[in-house]
Amino acid sequence: MARAFKILSACGSGIATSSHVATSIRQGMADRGVNVEVRTCGVNEMSGLIDNVKPTIIVSTTSLESVRNVGDIKVMSGVPLLTGIGKNQFFDEMEGYLKSIS
């Protein structure tokens, strides 16, 4: 099986929208043949999880300015997965990035 890329899905509380985004990412990437593991969290938990999870991408439904001190980890807005607007472009960008580093 191909390498599983680790994705961290963050929202304000780590419950509702991060779970919806995580499900969308799993399905969207599976449809494209890209193996991902997605972990959900609240923005306040993120810094503690980065060292443990070692995500390739962080997807946040909060403002991207609230995602700080993540080093060279790619950060993407999860809003397109909530609204449906720009969803295909989101998956194109994620797939392109993951394939470029594999």
C-alpha positions as CSV (number, residue, x, y, z in Angstrom):
1,M,0.0,0.0,0.0
2,A,1.2,3.5,-0.8
3,R,2.4,5.8,1.9
4,A,-0.4,7.4,3.9
5,F,0.0,11.2,4.1
6,K,-1.0,12.6,7.5
7,I,-3.4,15.5,7.5
8,L,-4.5,17.5,10.6
9,S,-8.0,19.0,10.3
10,A,-8.5,21.8,12.8
11,C,-11.5,23.9,13.7
12,G,-12.4,26.1,16.7
13,S,-13.4,23.2,19.0
14,G,-12.1,20.1,17.2
15,I,-15.6,18.6,17.0
16,A,-18.0,19.6,14.3
17,T,-16.5,21.3,11.3
18,S,-13.1,19.5,11.6
19,S,-14.9,16.2,11.6
20,H,-16.9,17.2,8.5
21,V,-13.7,18.4,6.7
22,A,-11.9,15.2,7.7
23,T,-14.6,13.0,6.2
24,S,-14.6,15.1,3.0
25,I,-10.8,14.8,2.7
26,R,-10.8,11.1,3.3
27,Q,-13.4,10.6,0.6
28,G,-12.0,13.2,-1.9
29,M,-8.5,11.8,-1.7
30,A,-9.6,8.2,-1.8
31,D,-11.5,9.1,-5.0
32,R,-8.2,10.3,-6.4
33,G,-6.2,7.3,-5.3
34,V,-4.3,9.2,-2.6
35,N,-3.9,7.5,0.8
36,V,-4.4,9.8,3.7
37,E,-4.8,9.6,7.5
38,V,-6.8,12.5,8.9
39,R,-6.8,13.5,12.6
40,T,-9.1,16.2,13.9
41,C,-8.3,18.8,16.6
42,G,-9.2,22.2,17.9
43,V,-6.9,25.1,17.0
44,N,-5.8,25.3,20.6
45,E,-4.6,21.6,20.5
46,M,-2.7,21.9,17.3
47,S,0.7,22.9,18.6
48,G,0.8,19.9,20.9
49,L,-0.3,17.5,18.1
50,I,2.1,18.7,15.4
51,D,5.1,17.0,17.0
52,N,3.2,13.7,17.6
53,V,1.2,13.5,14.4
54,K,3.8,15.1,12.1
55,P,1.2,16.2,9.5
56,T,2.1,16.9,5.9
57,I,-0.8,19.4,5.6
58,I,-2.9,21.3,8.2
59,V,-6.4,22.1,7.0
60,S,-8.1,24.7,9.1
61,T,-11.7,26.0,9.1
62,T,-10.6,29.0,11.2
63,S,-8.7,32.0,9.9
64,L,-5.3,30.8,8.6
65,E,-3.7,33.6,10.6
66,S,-4.6,31.6,13.7
67,V,-2.4,28.8,12.5
68,R,1.0,29.8,13.7
69,N,4.4,28.2,14.4
70,V,4.0,25.2,12.2
71,G,7.3,25.4,10.4
72,D,7.2,24.3,6.8
73,I,3.9,22.4,7.0
74,K,1.5,23.4,4.3
75,V,-1.6,25.1,5.6
76,M,-4.9,25.1,3.6
77,S,-8.3,26.6,4.3
78,G,-11.0,24.0,4.8
79,V,-13.8,26.4,4.1
80,P,-14.3,25.1,0.5
81,L,-15.2,21.7,2.0
82,L,-17.9,23.4,4.1
83,T,-19.4,25.6,1.5
84,G,-18.8,23.4,-1.6
85,I,-17.4,26.5,-3.4
86,G,-13.9,25.7,-4.7
87,K,-14.1,22.1,-3.5
88,N,-12.6,20.6,-6.7
89,Q,-9.8,23.2,-6.7
90,F,-9.1,22.4,-3.0
91,F,-8.7,18.7,-3.9
92,D,-6.6,19.5,-7.0
93,E,-4.2,21.6,-4.8
94,M,-4.0,18.9,-2.1
95,E,-3.4,16.1,-4.6
96,G,-0.9,18.1,-6.5
97,Y,1.1,19.0,-3.4
98,L,1.1,15.5,-2.0
99,K,2.2,14.0,-5.3
100,S,4.9,16.6,-5.6
101,I,6.5,15.5,-2.3
102,S,6.1,11.8,-2.6
